[in-house]
């Protein structure tokens, strides 16, 4: 029975992959529900949380005159549908909290390095950041 189920699942996955190709999707991945939630938590939901926090931590009306592309790029997704995103955050609450903790850990590491004037740690983090960001520039 398990072999039959596995075969049906593989056939269904092949059909879904083919449909994705027809629709023009470049990358198609098959993930476990847990891996999907981790990816969504980090790549989408955490980035929305960061943008929200940036826009709510300081009144920004007067900052518009001084804002450059970096702030606009980083906060573009802060213009958000609060009903839908609240629901999405709550549906993936545990994973999103884990991703937020990971981010806070790295942010605190950078903050502490700056506080201690630990130039080597700051540069090391910046080099790693640059290296990892280059993966997206293909």
C-alpha positions in Angstrom: 0.0 0.0 0.0 2.8 2.4 0.9 4.5 1.7 -2.5 1.3 2.5 -4.3 0.9 5.8 -2.3 4.5 6.8 -3.0 4.1 6.1 -6.8 0.9 8.2 -6.9 2.6 11.0 -5.0 5.6 11.0 -7.4 3.2 11.1 -10.4 1.3 14.0 -8.9 4.5 15.8 -8.2 5.5 15.3 -11.8 2.2 16.7 -13.0 2.6 19.7 -10.7 6.1 20.3 -11.9 5.0 20.1 -15.5 2.2 22.6 -14.8 4.7 24.9 -13.2 6.9 24.7 -16.3 4.0 25.5 -18.6 3.2 28.5 -16.4 6.8 29.7 -16.9 8.2 29.1 -13.4 12.0 29.1 -13.5 12.7 27.2 -10.3 10.4 24.4 -9.0 11.2 22.7 -5.7 9.4 20.0 -3.8 9.7 20.7 -0.1 8.4 19.0 3.0 5.8 21.2 4.8 8.3 21.9 7.5 11.0 23.1 5.0 8.4 25.2 3.2 7.4 26.9 6.4 11.1 27.5 7.2 11.7 29.1 3.8 8.6 31.2 3.9 9.3 32.2 7.5 12.8 33.4 6.6 12.6 34.7 3.0 9.2 36.4 3.2 7.7 36.7 6.6 10.8 37.8 8.5 11.6 40.4 5.8 8.1 41.8 6.2 8.6 41.9 10.0 11.9 43.8 9.6 10.2 46.3 7.2 7.3 46.8 9.6 9.7 47.4 12.6 11.7 49.9 10.6 8.6 51.9 9.7 7.1 51.8 13.2 10.2 52.5 15.3 10.4 56.1 14.3 7.9 58.6 13.0 8.8 58.9 9.4 6.8 61.7 7.8 9.6 64.2 8.1 12.2 61.6 7.0 10.8 61.5 3.5 12.9 64.5 2.4 16.1 62.7 3.5 15.4 59.2 2.4 17.5 57.5 -0.3 17.0 54.4 -2.3 18.4 52.0 0.4 15.6 52.9 2.9 12.9 52.9 0.2 14.1 49.5 -1.1 14.3 48.0 2.4 10.8 49.2 3.4 8.9 48.8 0.2 7.1 45.8 1.6 6.0 47.6 4.8 3.0 48.9 2.8 1.1 45.8 3.9 -2.3 44.2 4.0 -2.6 43.9 7.8 -5.5 41.4 7.7 -3.8 38.9 5.4 -0.3 39.2 6.8 -1.4 38.9 10.5 -3.1 35.7 9.5 0.0 34.4 7.6 2.2 35.3 10.6 -0.1 33.4 13.0 -0.3 30.4 10.7 3.5 30.1 10.7 4.0 31.5 14.2 6.5 29.0 15.6 8.7 29.1 12.6 8.5 32.8 12.2 9.5 33.2 15.9 12.5 31.0 15.3 13.6 33.1 12.3 13.1 36.3 14.3 15.3 34.9 17.1 18.0 34.0 14.6 17.8 37.6 13.2 17.9 39.1 16.6 21.0 37.0 17.5 22.9 38.3 14.4 21.7 41.9 14.9 22.9 41.8 18.6 26.2 40.3 17.4 26.7 43.3 15.1 25.5 45.7 17.7 27.8 44.3 20.3 30.8 44.4 17.9 30.0 48.1 17.1 29.7 48.9 20.8 33.1 47.2 21.5 34.6 48.8 18.4 35.4 45.3 17.3 36.4 46.1 13.7 37.4 42.6 12.8 33.9 41.2 13.7 32.2 44.0 11.9 34.3 43.4 8.7 33.9 39.7 9.0 30.1 40.0 9.1 30.2 42.5 6.2 32.3 40.2 4.1 30.0 37.2 4.8 27.0 39.4 3.9 28.6 40.5 0.6 29.5 36.9 -0.2 26.0 35.6 0.5 24.3 38.5 -1.3 26.3 37.7 -4.4 24.4 34.4 -4.7 21.3 36.5 -5.7 23.1 38.4 -8.4 23.2 35.6 -11.0 
